[in-house]
Amino acid sequence: MTEKTILRALRGETLPTPPVWMMRQAGRYLPEYRATRAKAGDFLKLCYNPELAAEVTLQPIRRYGFDAAILFADILLLPQALGADLWFVTGEGPRLSTVTDMAGVQGLRPKDAIHETLAPVYETVRILSRELPRETTLIGFAGAPWTVATYMIAGQGTPDQAPAHRLKNSDRAAFVALIDLLTVATVDYLSAQIEAGAEVVKIFDSWAGSLKGQDFHDFALEPARRIIADLKARHPDIPVIAFPREAGDGYIGFARATGADCVALDNSVTPEWAAEHVQVDGCVQGNLASRHMVTGGAELVTETRRIVAAFRGGPHIFNLGHGITPDADPDNVTRMIETVRGG
């Protein structure tokens, strides 16, 4: 069998047509997802029900024929497995018990204790590895330590990650201890996903852009480097995608510095800039603005073609610059895929 297109791109091959998938492609914009989520009862129950989590992962593959499926889960399942309380408030998002000092960090479970809680996630991966079409790549994922830490410290999402920055600056030892725990636990979590059947893993650092200077190096780049090095030691052939969102100039050299096989790009950088400064080091993924999945029209087609053209000279996986939003029109996804594939 010919190697899957995404794996070929991740190994550095320039393909005539880029493979395509979308962040949050299993989500609320799809009526079939909303029906399955209602059946599950709530979001967390859906994450921890392997049959239903596999079902929503498969839905966009059936509908669109994406080249990859990404495991349906949430980046905050790992802190829950480490002992944090986690719940979701309808219309507002996640809430967690907070970690604000060394005692809080030391009160978390050790990394070896995560697998009991996360066992249903691994079962979802096993189901998907059996049920996905043979040509579809299965992607596992985790949140990056900095991004996960911002939620654990604040107890919720924040616009500027100020609580995490305050702890970083006021109690460096506690902050570093939390980052270290999340780093080693993330290696174990992703390794278990790989052992269950994930063919690629992705590290989502959604709030990397709020780290500047040395902090970006110490708490975005260095944890990614450690995670990737440890994963590659255990699973040498598994590609890793890193997504340090809104890193700006920090995207330059990120793949070389961390060992990532691909750098995912948000839409705050142009594809032309990224082709010159980032794609020179290997595969890039991105970077259509998510709003085009809402607005559609000629601009969607024009921007999709622009991105494909800009990255044509090297390995590229077509994707959005961030996750698809609940107000997206499913028909616009069809239009995007047809455009990427030459329609």
Secondary structure, DSSP 8 states (H G I E B T S, - for coil): ----HHHHHHTT---SS--B--TT-SSTTSHHHHHHHHHHSSHHHHHT-HHHHHHHHHHHHHHH--SEEE----TTHHHHHTT--EEEETTTEEEE----SHHHHHTS--GGGHHHHHHHHHHHHHHHHHHS-TT-EEEEEEE-HHHHHHHHHHSS--SS-HHHHHHHHH-HHHHHHHHHHHHHHHHHHHHHHHHHT-SEEEEEETTGGG--HHHHIIIIIHHHHHHHHHHHHH-TT--EEEEETT-GGGGTTHHHHH--SEEE--TTS-HHHHHHHTGGGSEEEEEE-TTHHHH-HHHHHHHHHHHHHHTTTS-EEEEESS---TT--HHHHHHHHHHHTT-
